[in-house]
Amino acid sequence: MDGTLMDRQWHWQEPGTAWRGVGVYHVTLTVPSREALLGTLVIPQDDPSLATVERTPLGNAVVDELYVMCRHYPDIRILQFCLMPDHLHAVIQVTRVMATSIRSVLRGFWQGVKKHGRAYTLSLAPELNSRTTTEGPPLSLAPELNSGTTTEGRYPFPVFTERPFIRPLSRRGQLNTMIRYVQMNPQRLATKRLMPGFFRVQRGIVVDGRSYDGVGNVALLHAGSYMPVHVRHTMVEAAAHGDNKALRDYMNGCVLAARGGSVMVSPFISADEKRVMNVLLKERWPFIVLADNGFRNYYKPTDILFDACAAGRVLILSPWPYDAGKRHISRSDCVALNTMAEEISACLTGKK
């Protein structure tokens, strides 16, 4: 990650404390090639809840380096970590203001794991160099590196070429959510491996002349009956002044329609719309979510949607490509997505 993007993610922190002060951070270190150099996912009995990751020697070295960092900086505690086949997640806490910045600390951690990466590929060099050839098709470096041609002298092959991603956790409830996210990583990867169809990013899904990218059960576009969920501002205002009948009747109507076989369609932005979505999840009714950002190749649905997606009850659509710099939904995005939900519902139900 380049320094400009990292700085944008930190601009809202208090001056002088963003990097040195007490805080909790989510750190992700990734093998940029996304090759399984750190471990192997094991799924006993094809049960995702039993999934574990068996570490490779390089994976063990990366975890050891995490503890080396804490020994060098006693004011840092590891609250949770999870090593995956191609990346490491860690939630760390800075307990006191430090003389150095957290990004400097993690730069040192990164330098340490880069040395282990170089040592790993250097250990492969004798075998791989002995297999080089100037005739015929190029040889693979090794199954685990899955690289291209082999050339004398190109070792050690760099493994960790990108800095760790650092995200501050400052909002209420964010820490518990992130710890659960880290803990559930093996189970989620196992679920994706066992049911790849519902988690593969699908491009160019056309509805009513508009193209969407999607994740989830595309068969939900053929259900026959659809209804948008859009709680109007007037309903919320009336409820705030003691008259909640219109809001209550509308939300109840949405749930009753879902029970009657309609697929709900919405970005589910407002708190009341999210309450409707929570009922749909609890009662296991299918629905379509419109997202304000697109999907990375390794996208995973959020905690609240993951299990429903795995069960084929959710389709997530986005009309826009993924924007790594986007942090908040704008009002114009909200208006556009609500309009699209109404268009999709009308088109697929045959009302247009």
C-alpha positions in Angstrom: 0.0 0.0 0.0 1.4 3.4 -0.9 2.0 6.1 1.7 -0.6 8.4 0.2 -3.4 6.0 0.6 -2.3 5.1 4.2 -2.2 8.9 5.1 -5.8 9.4 3.7 -7.0 6.6 6.0 -5.5 8.4 9.0 -6.3 12.0 8.3 -9.2 12.2 10.9 -7.0 11.2 13.9 -6.0 13.7 16.5 -2.8 15.5 15.6 0.2 14.0 17.3 -1.6 10.9 18.5 -2.6 9.2 15.3 0.5 7.0 15.3 1.9 7.1 18.9 -1.1 7.2 21.1 -3.1 4.6 23.0 -5.3 2.8 20.6 -6.4 -0.5 19.0 -5.5 -1.4 15.4 -6.3 -4.1 12.8 -3.2 -5.1 10.9 -3.2 -7.3 7.8 -0.1 -8.7 6.2 -0.7 -10.3 2.8 1.3 -12.3 0.3 0.6 -10.1 -2.7 0.6 -13.1 -5.1 -2.1 -14.7 -2.9 -0.3 -18.0 -3.0 -0.7 -20.3 0.0 2.9 -19.9 1.4 1.9 -19.5 5.0 -0.4 -22.5 5.6 -2.8 -25.0 4.4 -6.6 -24.9 5.1 -7.8 -28.2 6.6 -11.6 -28.9 6.7 -12.3 -32.0 8.7 -15.5 -33.8 7.6 -16.2 -31.0 5.2 -17.5 -29.0 8.2 -16.5 -25.3 7.9 -16.9 -24.8 11.7 -14.0 -27.3 12.2 -11.7 -25.6 9.7 -8.1 -24.9 10.8 -4.9 -23.7 9.1 -1.8 -25.8 9.4 1.2 -23.5 9.3 4.1 -23.9 7.0 7.6 -23.1 8.4 7.3 -19.6 6.8 3.9 -19.2 8.5 5.4 -20.0 11.8 8.2 -17.5 11.2 5.7 -14.8 10.5 3.8 -15.5 13.7 7.1 -15.6 15.6 8.0 -12.2 14.2 4.7 -10.8 15.6 5.8 -11.8 19.1 9.3 -10.5 18.5 7.6 -7.1 17.8 5.8 -7.3 21.2 9.1 -8.2 23.0 10.8 -5.1 21.5 7.8 -2.9 22.3 6.2 -4.0 25.6 3.5 -1.3 25.3 1.9 -3.4 22.5 -0.4 -6.3 23.2 -1.8 -8.9 20.7 -5.5 -9.1 21.4 -6.2 -11.6 18.6 -4.5 -13.0 15.5 -5.2 -15.5 12.8 -2.7 -16.9 10.2 -4.4 -17.8 6.9 -2.8 -19.5 3.9 -1.9 -16.2 2.2 -2.2 -13.5 4.9 -2.1 -12.7 8.6 -4.7 -10.8 10.5 -3.8 -9.3 13.9 -5.6 -7.0 16.3 -3.1 -5.2 18.5 -3.5 -2.7 21.3 -1.1 0.2 22.1 -1.5 0.5 25.9 0.7 3.7 26.4 1.9 6.6 24.3 5.1 5.4 22.7 8.2 7.2 21.7 8.0 5.8 18.2 5.0 5.5 15.9 2.9 2.4 15.3 3.7 2.6 11.6 7.4 2.6 12.4 6.9 -0.5 14.6 5.0 -2.3 11.9 7.6 -1.2 9.4 10.1 -3.1 11.5 7.8 -6.1 11.7 7.5 -6.0 7.9 11.3 -5.9 7.5 11.5 -8.9 9.7 9.0 -11.0 7.7 10.6 -9.9 4.4 13.9 -11.5 5.7 12.0 -14.7 6.4 10.5 -14.6 2.9 13.8 -14.1 1.3 15.3 -17.0 3.3 12.4 -19.2 2.3 12.9 -18.7 -1.4 16.7 -18.8 -1.0 16.3 -22.3 0.4 14.5 -23.3 -2.8 17.1 -21.8 -5.1 19.5 -24.9 -5.4 16.7 -27.2 -6.4 15.0 -24.7 -8.7 18.2 -23.4 -10.3 19.2 -27.0 -11.1 15.9 -27.3 -13.1 16.5 -24.1 -15.2 16.5 -24.6 -19.0 17.1 -22.4 -22.0 15.3 -24.9 -24.3 11.6 -25.6 -24.6 8.8 -24.1 -22.5 9.7 -22.3 -19.2 9.7 -24.3 -16.0 7.6 -23.4 -13.0 9.6 -22.1 -10.0 7.7 -24.4 -7.7 4.1 -25.4 -7.1 3.8 -23.1 -4.1 5.3 -20.1 -5.9 3.4 -20.7 -9.2 5.5 -18.1 -10.9 6.7 -17.9 -14.5 10.1 -18.6 -16.0 13.1 -19.6 -14.0 16.4 -17.7 -14.5 19.7 -18.2 -12.8 20.3 -15.6 -10.2 16.8 -14.3 -9.6 16.7 -15.7 -6.0 15.8 -14.9 -3.3 12.4 -14.3 -4.7 10.6 -11.5 -2.8 7.4 -12.7 -0.9 6.2 -9.8 1.2 6.4 -6.9 -1.2 3.6 -4.8 0.3 3.5 -3.0 3.6 1.0 -4.2 6.3 -2.4 -2.6 6.1 -3.2 -0.7 9.3 -6.7 0.2 10.3 -7.6 2.0 13.6 -10.6 0.7 15.6 -12.1 3.7 17.3 -15.9 3.3 17.0 -18.0 1.6 19.6 -18.4 -2.1 19.0 -15.7 -2.1 16.3 -13.2 -4.0 18.4 -15.6 -6.9 19.2 -16.7 -7.1 15.6 -13.1 -7.2 14.3 -12.0 -9.9 16.8 -14.9 -12.0 15.7 -14.0 -11.4 12.1 -10.4 -12.5 12.7 -11.5 -15.6 14.6 -14.0 -16.6 11.9 -11.5 -16.3 9.0 -10.8 -20.1 8.6 -14.5 -21.0 8.8 -15.4 -18.4 6.2 -12.6 -19.5 3.8 -13.8 -23.1 4.3 -17.3 -22.1 3.5 -16.2 -20.3 0.3 -14.2 -23.3 -0.7 -17.1 -25.7 -0.2 -19.6 -23.4 -1.9 -17.7 -21.3 -4.4 -20.6 -20.4 -6.6 -22.3 -18.1 -4.0 -19.0 -16.2 -3.2 -17.6 -15.7 -6.7 -17.7 -12.1 -7.9 -19.9 -12.2 -11.1 -19.6 -9.3 -13.5 -22.0 -7.8 -16.0 -25.4 -8.9 -14.4 -27.9 -6.9 -16.5 -31.2 -5.9 -14.9 -33.5 -3.4 -16.7 -30.7 -2.3 -19.0 -28.3 -1.5 -16.1 -25.1 -3.6 -15.5 -24.3 -4.8 -12.0 -21.5 -6.8 -10.3 -22.8 -9.3 -7.9 -22.0 -11.8 -5.1 -24.5 -14.4 -3.9 -27.4 -16.3 -5.4 -28.2 -14.9 -8.9 -31.2 -17.2 -9.1 -33.0 -14.7 -6.8 -33.4 -12.6 -9.9 -35.9 -15.2 -11.1 -38.2 -15.3 -8.1 -41.2 -13.7 -9.7 -42.3 -11.2 -7.0 -40.2 -8.3 -5.6 -40.8 -5.4 -3.3 -38.4 -2.5 -2.5 -37.7 -1.5 1.1 -37.4 2.3 1.4 -38.4 3.9 4.7 -39.4 7.5 3.8 -38.2 10.5 5.8 -41.7 11.6 6.5 -42.4 8.3 8.3 -39.4 8.7 10.5 -40.2 12.3 11.3 -43.8 11.4 12.3 -42.5 8.6 14.5 -40.1 11.0 16.2 -43.1 13.2 17.1 -45.1 10.3 18.6 -47.0 9.0 15.5 -45.3 5.8 14.5 -48.3 4.1 12.8 -47.2 4.8 9.2 -43.7 3.6 10.0 -44.8 0.5 11.9 -47.4 -0.4 9.2 -44.8 0.0 6.4 -42.2 -2.1 8.1 -44.7 -4.8 9.1 -45.9 -4.8 5.5 -42.4 -5.4 4.2 -42.0 -8.5 6.5 -45.5 -9.8 5.6 -44.6 -9.4 1.9 -41.5 -11.5 2.4 -43.5 -14.1 4.2 -45.8 -14.1 1.3 -43.0 -15.0 -1.2 -41.7 -11.6 -2.3 -38.0 -10.9 -2.5 -37.1 -7.7 -0.7 -34.8 -5.3 -2.6 -33.0 -2.4 -0.9 -29.6 -0.9 0.0 -30.9 -1.2 3.6 -29.2 2.1 4.6 -31.3 3.6 7.4 -31.7 2.1 10.9 -35.3 1.1 10.2 -34.4 -0.5 6.9 -31.7 -2.5 8.7 -34.3 -3.6 11.3 -36.4 -5.1 8.4 -33.3 -6.8 7.1 -32.5 -8.3 10.5 -36.0 -9.8 10.6 -35.5 -11.2 7.1 -32.2 -12.8 8.2 -33.7 -14.1 11.4 -36.7 -15.7 9.6 -34.5 -16.8 6.7 -36.3 -15.0 3.9 -34.3 -14.2 0.7 -33.5 -10.6 -0.3 -31.3 -8.5 -2.6 -28.9 -5.9 -1.2 -27.7 -3.0 -3.3 -24.1 -2.0 -2.3 -22.6 1.5 -2.7 -19.1 0.0 -3.6 -18.1 -2.7 -5.9 -16.2 -5.9 -5.1 -12.5 -6.8 -4.9 -11.6 -10.2 -6.3 -11.3 -11.6 -2.8 -14.5 -10.0 -1.5 -16.3 -11.6 1.5 -19.7 -10.5 2.7 -19.9 -8.9 6.1 -20.6 -10.9 9.2 -24.3 -10.3 9.2 -24.7 -11.4 5.6 -22.1 -14.2 5.3 -24.1 -17.2 6.5 -27.2 -16.1 4.5 -25.1 -15.8 1.4 -23.7 -19.3 1.9 -27.2 -20.6 2.2 -28.2 -18.9 -1.1 -30.7 -16.4 0.5 -28.8 -13.2 -0.4 -27.7 -11.5 -3.6 -25.5 -8.4 -3.3 -25.4 -6.2 -6.3 -23.4 -3.0 -7.0 -23.7 -0.8 -10.1 -20.2 0.7 -9.5 -16.7 -0.7 -9.6 -14.7 -1.1 -6.4 -13.1 2.1 -5.0 -10.4 1.4 -2.5 -10.5 5.0 -1.2 -14.2 5.1 -0.5 -15.1 5.2 3.2 -18.7 6.6 3.5 -21.8 6.5 1.5 -23.0 9.9 0.1 -26.5 11.2 0.0 -26.5 11.0 -3.8 -25.5 7.3 -3.6 -28.4 6.7 -1.2 -30.9 8.3 -3.6 -29.5 6.4 -6.6 -29.5 3.0 -4.9 -33.1 3.5 -3.6 -34.1 4.4 -7.1 -32.4 1.3 -8.5 -34.1 -0.9 -5.9 -37.5 0.4 -7.1 -36.5 -0.1 -10.8 -35.3 -3.7 -10.1 -38.5 -4.6 -8.2 -40.8 -3.1 -10.9 -38.8 -4.7 -13.8 -38.5 -8.2 -12.3 -42.1 -8.3 -11.1 -43.3 -7.3 -14.6 -44.8 -3.9 -13.7 -42.8 -1.9 -16.2 
